[in-house]
Amino acid sequence: LLVVSHGDADHAGDSDWVVKTLRPREIVSGEPDRLKTKTNTESCLVGQTWGASNISVEVLWPLDVSGLSKNSNARSCVLKVTFYDTSFLLMGDIEGEEEFDFVRHYYENNKIDLLDADVLIAGHHGAFKASNHAFLKHVQPGYVVFSAGYANRFNHPHASVLERINSHAANPLITYESGAIFFDVTDRGLSVTRTRSDANNYWLLP
């Protein structure tokens, strides 16, 4: 299975190479029409699930493609991935109004517990309108990962988002500080390795 959150280049840029190399049997995306590969490709929609030994994958967003904004970020596929008893919530690039709609849907349908996660991959790389207080209150993550380049022109993650994360007592991990981040999950729990600081690569300055 290959899941491509949506069609923007920083999420789907080399998906065609991944398809040719790994040959997934199924591909889902929030914007399947923007992918080069059309075979075995379908829209990502709430309710889709996949599972294997000790792992489950569930789509939590989008609810209905026809009712969404044409904005690419709003169409992002949101996944909840659970290994043993450790859960990850991957938000793609949804933020702002869509994030509120996301929370509202699960609250009004008495499924708000689905948002609870140990690790949150922050929406839209930590953009100003993402990871609002109402959202964080229900997710209650232990770790929040921001995928962002050093000195990026968007100033991701935004300072106000980091303040919100800290106010909810979550541990922020930013890729431009930590390097690649590895989460090792077993039936005994979760451990985290930060490549830049933990691997002690000799070519990196302290």
Backbone as a ProteinNet text record, in pm:
[ID]
protein_1_A
[PRIMARY]
LLVVSHGDADHAGDSDWVVKTLRPREIVSGEPDRLKTKTNTESCLVGQTWGASNISVEVLWPLDVSGLSKNSNARSCVLKVTFYDTSFLLMGDIEGEEEFDFVRHYYENNKIDLLDADVLIAGHHGAFKASNHAFLKHVQPGYVVFSAGYANRFNHPHASVLERINSHAANPLITYESGAIFFDVTDRGLSVTRTRSDANNYWLLP
[TERTIARY]
84.6	0	87.7	56.7	121.5	15.4	36.8	-53.2	23.5	-29.1	29.4	-71.4	-35.9	-135.3	-211.9	-139.2	-202	-98.8	-132.7	-50	64.1	79.8	186.8	324.7	419.4	549.3	623.6	608.5	682.2	621.5	509.8	448.7	446.2	433.9	416.4	527.6	628.9	726.1	790.9	826.1	892.1	812.5	681.9	597.6	603.2	624.9	632.3	751.1	863.4	980.6	950.8	881.6	846.2	758.1	660.8	570.9	648.9	738.4	814.9	910.7	962.1	1061.3	997.7	893.9	834	710	652.2	537.6	423.2	368.5	256.2	134.3	58.6	-60.8	-174.8	-168.6	-276.7	-218.1	-273.4	-228.7	-351.2	-347.4	-455.8	-396.3	-474.1	-426.7	-544.5	-522.6	-623.9	-646.1	-545.9	-556.8	-500.5	-569.6	-516.1	-495.5	-574.4	-562.6	-430.8	-364.5	-238.6	-116.7	-137.3	-25.5	0.4	126.1	160.8	106.1	107.7	60.8	-90.4	-162.4	-308.5	-356.7	-274.4	-314	-326.9	-435.9	-461	-459.5	-498.4	-497.2	-640.6	-671.2	-805.3	-799.8	-914.7	-923.8	-914	-853	-843.2	-970.8	-1044.7	-1171.2	-1185.5	-1252.7	-1273.3	-1338.3	-1290.8	-1347.3	-1263.4	-1170.5	-1081.9	-988.1	-967	-878.7	-794.1	-678.3	-588.9	-526.8	-488.6	-429.8	-337.8	-248	-158.3	-123.5	-29.6	7.4	55.9	-14.4	23.7	21.7	-43.2	-50.5	-187.3	-240.1	-364.8	-350.2	-414	-411.1	-554.6	-591.9	-728.9	-727	-807.7	-821.2	-925.6	-887.9	-979.2	-1027.7	-966.1	-1000.4	-940.1	-1006.9	-1128	-1257	-1363.4	-1494.4	-1566	-1559	-1630.9	-1558.2	-1495.5	-1413.6	-1494.9	-1619	-1700.5	-1730.4	-1730.7	-1764.8	-1645.6	-1526.5	-1406.1	-1370	-1294.8	-1235.7	-1143	-1120.9	-1027.5	-882.5	-863.8	-730.1	-666	-545.6	-478.2	-461.1	-420.6	-396.6	-521.4	-636.9	-763	-799.4	-742.9	-773.7	-676.6	-585.9	-486.4	-551	-487.7	-530.7	-472.5	-558.3	-515.1	-524.4	-415.6	-409.7	-387.1	-448	-409.1	-348.7	-224.1	-150.4	-118.7	-152.7	-132.3	-47	65	149.5	135.1	97.7	72.5	-22.4	23.2	-62.3	-14.3	75.7	130.2	69.3	16.1	-54.8	10.3	3.2	57	-56.5	-66.1	-164.6	-90.2	-110.7	-41.2	-140.6	-116.6	-216.4	-202.2	-102.4	-84.9	-67.1	-138.8	-127.8	-257.7	-349.5	-473.6	-447.3	-520.1	-505.2	-631.7	-636.7	-743.3	-882.8	-967.9	-1108.5	-1124.9	-1042.9	-1053	-1017.4	-921.4	-885.5	-1001.4	-1069	-1186.6	-1298.2	-1320.2	-1422	-1387.6	-1261.1	-1211.9	-1247.2	-1213.4	-1243.5	-1394.1	-1466.5	-1611.7	-1679.1	-1637.4	-1699.1	-1687	-1567.6	-1548.3	-1610.3	-1617.1	-1684	-1835.2	-1895	-2040.8	-2085.5	-1996	-2030.3	-1981.3	-1946.2	-1902.3	-1786.7	-1695.3	-1577.8	-1449	-1456.8	-1343.1	-1220.5	-1241.2	-1128.1	-1038.3	-1091.2	-1009.4	-892.5	-903.4	-797.7	-680.8	-701.4	-595.9	-476.6	-356	-237.3	-113.8	-21.2	105.7	199.2	196.5	284	198.1	214.7	144.9	245.3	221.3	298.1	220.6	271.1	195.3	146.7	26.5	-31.7	46.2	65.2	127	258.6	338.8	476.2	484.3	370.6	370.2	329.8	248.8	200.9	114.5	103.4	36.8	-104	-182.5	-321.8	-341.5	-234.6	-245.7	-223.8	-266.4	-245.8	-301.2	-431.1	-493.9	-521.9	-558.1	-578.4	-689	-800.1	-910.9	-866.8	-783	-730.4	-634.8	-539.2	-439.2	-501.7	-608	-676.2	-725.4	-767.5	-822.2	-716.2	-612.3	-507	-417.7	-380.6	-296.1	-168.7	-91.2	27.7	141	222.5	345.3	455.7	456.9	554.3	481.5	536.1	484.6	602.3	591.6	700	668.5	765.2	754.3	856.4	808.6	897.2	923.9	1042.8	1073.3	1222.2	1256.3	1395.9	1455.2	1586	1656.4	1638	1602.3	1585.7	1489.1	1383.5	1287.6	1213.4	1174	1115.5	975.5	913	779.2	782.4	902.9	919.9	844.1	840.7	782.3	885.9	843.8	710.9	698.8	577.6	553.2	570	621.4	646.9	520.4	405.5	281.5	239.9	272	241	327.3	454.2	542.4	494.9	444.5	388.7	269	181.9	65.3	108.1	207.8	257.9	310.4	388.7	445	336.7	230.9	123.6	47.1	56.7	-8.6	91	208.6	309.9	354.9	355.5	404.9	550.7	624.3	764.3	777.3	822.4	837.3	966.5	958.6	1075.5	1073.4	1178.4	1184.6	1298.2	1269.6	1369.7	1496.6	1486.3	1609.1	1697.8	1644.2	1725.1	1768.3	1676.3	1699.5	1756.4	1745.4	1775.1	1663.9	1692.7	1592.7	1553.3	1424.1	1371.6	1316.7	1366	1322.4	1241.1	1122.1	1039.7	1043.4	1097	1105.1	990.3	896.6	776.5	778.6	759.9	744.7	625.7	600.2	491.2	524.6	649.8	690.2	681.3	653.8	640.5	716.5	752.3	807	940.6	1037.7	1163	1193.3	1267.8	1291.8	1441.8	1484.5	1623.4	1626.1	1704.8	1724	1860.6	1864.7	1989.2	2098.8	2062.9	2164.4	2231.2	2151.2	2206.9	2244.1	2169.5	2191.7	2293.4	2305.3	2395	2540.8	2564.5	2700.6	2783.2	2723.5	2796.6	2914	3031.1	3152.9	3162.5	3085.1	3094.6	3002.7	2923.6	2833.6	2892.2	2884.3	2927	2826.6	2868.4	2774.1	2664.7
-119.3	0	123.6	218.8	349.9	455.8	542.6	655.5	784.1	864.9	995.1	1099.7	1179.1	1266.2	1351.3	1420.2	1500.6	1526.7	1610.2	1619.2	1718	1798.5	1898.5	1831.3	1900.3	1839.1	1793.7	1865.2	1825.4	1703.1	1654.2	1531.4	1420.7	1457.4	1357.9	1362.2	1444.5	1475.1	1357.3	1252.3	1138.3	1010.1	1025.3	907.6	808.6	858.9	770.5	675.6	724.8	639.5	535.2	577.5	483.6	371.5	407.9	308.7	210.1	260.5	173.3	82.8	133.1	58	-43.7	-1.5	-88	-162.3	-115.4	-180.5	-209.2	-107.3	-130.2	-182.7	-268.9	-323.9	-223.8	-126.4	-27.9	108.3	214.3	351	436.4	512.6	605.3	743.6	845.8	982.7	1076.9	1189	1292.7	1357.8	1347.3	1401.4	1299.3	1189.5	1085.3	1133.4	1231.8	1279.9	1353	1397.3	1469.5	1377.4	1248.8	1154.2	1105.6	1078.8	1026.5	885.8	808.1	670.8	666.5	608.7	600.2	458.2	357.8	219.1	187.5	122.9	83	202.4	320	442.1	488.6	526.2	571.7	684.7	748.3	858.4	806.1	886.9	858.5	910	822.7	861.7	802.5	876.7	830.3	692	607.1	473.5	364.9	403.3	302.3	250.2	120.2	59.2	-49.4	-70.5	-178.6	-233.6	-358.6	-416.4	-532	-559.5	-674.5	-708.8	-797.4	-837.9	-717.8	-689.7	-584.9	-443.2	-421.2	-286.3	-264	-143.6	-106.2	35.4	58.9	189.3	229.3	351.8	398.2	540.4	565.9	701.1	778.1	895.7	980.1	1103.4	1133.3	1250.6	1229	1275	1358.1	1279.3	1353.1	1291.7	1269.9	1370.5	1366	1456.4	1397.7	1475.2	1582.5	1552	1647.2	1773.7	1765.9	1882.8	1963.6	1923.8	1990.5	2111.2	2200.8	2311.2	2255.3	2332.7	2290.5	2307.4	2367.6	2383.4	2246.7	2228.5	2098.5	2053.8	2146.3	2109.4	2053	2111.2	2067.8	1925.3	1876.3	1741.8	1637.1	1678.4	1585.6	1464.7	1352	1228.7	1225.4	1211	1201.8	1055.8	1005.6	865.2	851.9	748.4	704.1	565.1	552.9	427.1	379	254.8	200.2	74.1	75.8	-41.5	-87.1	-212.1	-259.2	-159.4	-91.8	5.6	149.5	170.4	303	356.4	478.8	533.1	661.1	676.6	791.8	855.9	988.4	1062.6	1148.7	1120.4	1190.8	1284.7	1416	1516.1	1571.2	1528.2	1588.1	1738.6	1814.8	1961	2029.9	1957.6	2026.8	2123.1	2232.1	2336.8	2421	2521.2	2620.3	2562.5	2602	2562.8	2411.7	2346.6	2201.1	2130.7	2182.7	2121.5	2132.5	2247.3	2262.1	2167.2	2154.7	2061.7	1918.5	1887	1754.1	1722	1813.3	1792.8	1788.9	1882.1	1889.5	1758.9	1702.7	1578.6	1466.7	1447.2	1335.9	1364.6	1491.5	1526.4	1502.6	1550.8	1539.1	1395.4	1310.4	1170.1	1078	1140.2	1064.6	969.7	1016.7	936.9	1014.6	1110.7	1199.3	1124	1007	928.9	880.2	877.3	836	930.9	1054.7	1152.6	1135.3	1062.5	1043.1	971.6	1024.2	964.3	991.3	898	915	1007.6	998.4	1080.6	1151.3	1282.6	1364	1413.7	1380.4	1443.1	1568.1	1683.3	1808.4	1846.6	1901.4	1946.6	2062.6	2055.7	2161	2210.2	2117.2	2145.9	2246	2266.1	2362.6	2501.8	2513.5	2644.6	2710.5	2841.3	2922.9	2873.7	2832.1	2796.2	2648.5	2574.1	2431.4	2405.2	2285.7	2241	2341.3	2374.1	2467.5	2399.7	2479.4	2427.2	2322	2345.3	2249.7	2114.2	2117.4	1994.2	1924.8	1998.4	1939.6	1884	1946.1	1899.6	1756.6	1720.3	1586.8	1486.6	1533	1441.1	1401.9	1499.7	1478.1	1400.6	1448.1	1372.8	1382.6	1277.6	1284.3	1352.4	1328.7	1388.3	1454.5	1567.3	1633.4	1654.5	1596.6	1604	1710.6	1798.5	1900.8	1869.9	1842.5	1821.4	1957.2	2010.8	2146.4	2161.8	2230.3	2253.5	2370.5	2368.8	2475.3	2609	2713.9	2849.5	2853.2	2769.6	2766.8	2900.3	2935.4	3067.5	3083.8	2973.5	2982.4	2998.9	2993.4	3000.2	2888.2	2770.7	2654.3	2589.5	2545.2	2564.8	2705.2	2759.1	2894.6	2899.2	3012.9	3027	3004.9	3051.3	3035.9	2889.4	2811	2667.7	2598.8	2634.1	2577.3	2614.2	2736.2	2776.3	2690	2662.7	2578.5	2436.6	2385.3	2251.1	2244.9	2342.9	2346	2357.9	2433.8	2450.9	2321.3	2227.2	2097.3	1989.6	2033.8	1945.4	1835.7	1864.3	1768.9	1800.6	1699.8	1716.9	1746.1	1866.3	1896.6	1838.8	1782.3	1732.6	1796.4	1872.7	1943.6	1883.1	1846.7	1773.4	1854.7	1988	2064.6	2070	2033.1	2023.2	1879.6	1786.6	1648	1561.8	1608.2	1519.3	1416.3	1304.4	1198.7	1148.2	1122.8	1080.3	939.2	847.8	709.1	676.6	619.6	572.1	419.1	361.6	216.4	170	96.7	54.8	-95.8	-140.3	-282	-298	-421.6	-443.6	-391.2	-344.8	-286.6	-134.7	-73.6	71.4	135.9	263.1	348.6	407.8	404.9	476.1	561.8	671	769.6	788.7	790.7	821.2	943.4	1042	1163.4	1151.7	1138.1	1106	1208.4	1334.8	1439	1438.5	1424.5	1434.5	1299	1192.6	1063.2	976.5	991.5	904.2	948.1	1073.6	1124.3	1115.4	1160	1159.6	1257	1209.7	1289.8	1412	1412.3	1526.7	1642.9	1624.3	1731.3	1806	1937.8	2017.2	2001.6	2017.3	2007.5	2112.7
0	0	0	-88.2	-88.4	-67.5	30.6	54.2	26.3	-65.5	-97.4	-51.9	48.1	111.9	11.9	-77.7	-182.6	-291.5	-388.7	-508	-506.4	-401.6	-400.7	-405.1	-466.3	-495.2	-369.9	-259.4	-139.3	-71.8	-123.4	-71.9	-177.1	-302.6	-409	-513.1	-491.5	-594.7	-663.6	-591.8	-654.7	-633.8	-621.3	-596.8	-713.1	-835	-950.5	-937.3	-889.1	-865.5	-759.2	-652.9	-546	-601.3	-684.9	-744.5	-830.2	-915.9	-1004.6	-927.4	-814.5	-738.6	-644.5	-571.5	-469.3	-518.1	-627.9	-690.9	-592	-528.2	-436.4	-510.8	-445	-508	-509.8	-418.5	-408.9	-375.7	-437.8	-413.9	-383.6	-275.8	-244.8	-221.1	-254.7	-240	-229	-162.7	-158.1	-293.3	-380.8	-517.1	-617.2	-636.7	-727.1	-869.8	-914.6	-1052.4	-1078.5	-972.3	-989.8	-989.2	-962	-962.1	-1104.3	-1133.8	-1266.4	-1285.1	-1178.7	-1186.4	-1168.2	-1262.2	-1254.9	-1224.3	-1249.4	-1228.8	-1080.2	-1042.6	-903.1	-807.7	-859.1	-779	-755.5	-630.8	-598	-496	-475.3	-379.5	-237.1	-153.6	-10.6	55.6	125.3	186.4	325.4	413.5	550	549.6	642.3	655.1	592.1	502.2	444.8	553.1	555.1	655.1	591	648.8	609.6	737.4	735.3	854.8	823.1	913.9	906.5	1052	1070.1	1205.4	1286.9	1395.3	1491.3	1435	1320.2	1265.5	1201.9	1220.1	1152.6	1098.3	983.5	917.9	887.7	928.1	905.8	851.5	749.9	694.5	775.5	824.3	902.4	825.7	711.3	630.2	492.2	386.1	378.5	393.6	434.5	455.3	322.5	234.6	107.8	9.5	-88.4	-181.7	-252.8	-288	-364.5	-286	-152.9	-72.8	-27.5	-70	-23.7	-109.9	-48.3	-122.6	-230	-336.6	-439.8	-394.9	-278.1	-223	-200.4	-250.3	-240.2	-96.1	-9.7	129.5	196.2	163.5	224.3	186.6	78.1	29.5	84	169	222	288.1	267.3	332.2	473.5	573.6	712.8	756.3	810.9	852.1	1002	1059.4	1192.8	1177	1219.5	1208.2	1349	1379.6	1513.4	1506.5	1579.7	1596.8	1741.5	1762.2	1897.7	1964.9	2072.8	2140.6	2119	2022.3	1994.7	1865.3	1871.5	1755.6	1703.3	1571.1	1499.8	1421.1	1427.4	1349.6	1249	1119.1	1011.1	944.4	955.8	918.9	777.7	702.5	570.2	582.9	501.4	504.9	546.9	612.3	648	763.4	764.1	864.8	864.3	951.9	950	955.9	861.5	861	851.2	769	755.8	885.6	957.9	1085.8	1184.9	1187.9	1273.6	1230.5	1099.9	1049.7	1087.5	1082.5	1119.2	1264.3	1353.9	1496.6	1519.5	1456.4	1474.7	1433.1	1322.3	1272.9	1375.1	1429.6	1523.1	1659.4	1695.4	1821.3	1811.5	1703.2	1687.3	1664.8	1618.4	1594.5	1706.2	1820.1	1937.9	1907.4	1821.3	1787.9	1813	1903.9	1925.7	1975.5	2037.8	2086.7	1973.8	1850.4	1736.8	1713.2	1760.4	1738.2	1833.6	1941.7	2041.4	1977.7	1998.5	1937.6	2022.7	2018.4	2089.3	2014.1	1880.9	1797	1693.4	1684.3	1584.8	1482.1	1355	1247.3	1209.7	1251.3	1249.9	1110.3	1105.2	979.6	918	787.7	707.9	766.7	816.5	859.9	975.2	1045.2	1154.7	1112.6	1007	961.8	1069	1061.9	1164	1197.7	1096.6	1118.3	1154.8	1167.7	1197.8	1346.7	1390.5	1529.6	1629.6	1614.3	1707.4	1841.6	1941.2	2077.4	2083	2012.6	2014.9	1961.1	1860.6	1802	1898.9	1951.9	2041.3	2168.4	2215.3	2337	2321.7	2202.2	2179.6	2134.1	2067.6	2024.2	2141.7	2223.9	2341.6	2307.1	2211.5	2169.3	2270.3	2274.3	2352.7	2273.7	2142.2	2052.6	1936	1890.2	1769.5	1675	1555.7	1457.8	1354.3	1331.3	1227.3	1118.6	997.4	884.2	819.9	841.6	795.1	771.3	663	630	707.7	724.8	795.4	723.3	800.1	747	629.2	635.5	524.9	514.7	393.2	367	424.8	470.2	527.8	680	736.9	882.7	954.2	894	959.8	1052.2	1170.5	1231	1289.9	1284.3	1333.2	1485.3	1534.3	1678.1	1761.7	1712	1788.2	1797.3	1693.9	1697.9	1803.5	1809.4	1911.4	2051.3	2067.9	2197.2	2233.7	2135.6	2161.5	2198	2127.2	2157	2300.6	2338	2473.3	2578.9	2550.4	2648.5	2671.9	2576.2	2591.6	2636	2679.4	2737.2	2641.9	2512.2	2413	2380.3	2336.4	2300.5	2150.8	2111.9	1969	1913.3	1793.7	1721.8	1583.3	1550.6	1422.8	1341.4	1217.3	1139.8	1114.8	1105	1080.7	1204.8	1319.8	1441.4	1467.7	1449.1	1488.2	1376.1	1251	1140.5	1127.7	1061.7	1048.9	1187	1204.2	1334	1319.1	1401.9	1397.6	1522.2	1501.7	1612.5	1610.9	1714.9	1726.6	1816.2	1759.1	1831.2	1849.7	1973.7	2004.7	2097.9	2137.5	2232.2	2370.5	2388.7	2518	2518.8	2402	2399	2285.3	2305.7	2199.8	2243	2150.6	2173.3	2051.3	2072.6	1967.6	1947.5	1820.8	1787.4	1697.4	1737.2	1657.9	1591.3	1460.8	1391.4	1417.9	1417.5	1430.7	1567.6	1673.8	1808.3	1868.1	1832.5	1896.8	1823.6	1691.6	1615.9	1624	1668.3	1687.8	1559.7	1449.9	1323.6	1329.3	1296.5	1319.5	1229.9	1117.1	1025	1065	1171	1215.4	1333.9	1328.3	1442.8	1555.7	1681	1795.1	1782.4
[MASK]
++++++++++++++++++++++++++++++++++++++++++++++++++++++++++++++++++++++++++++++++++++++++++++++++++++++++++++++++++++++++++++++++++++++++++++++++++++++++++++++++++++++++++++++++++++++++++++++++++++++++++++++

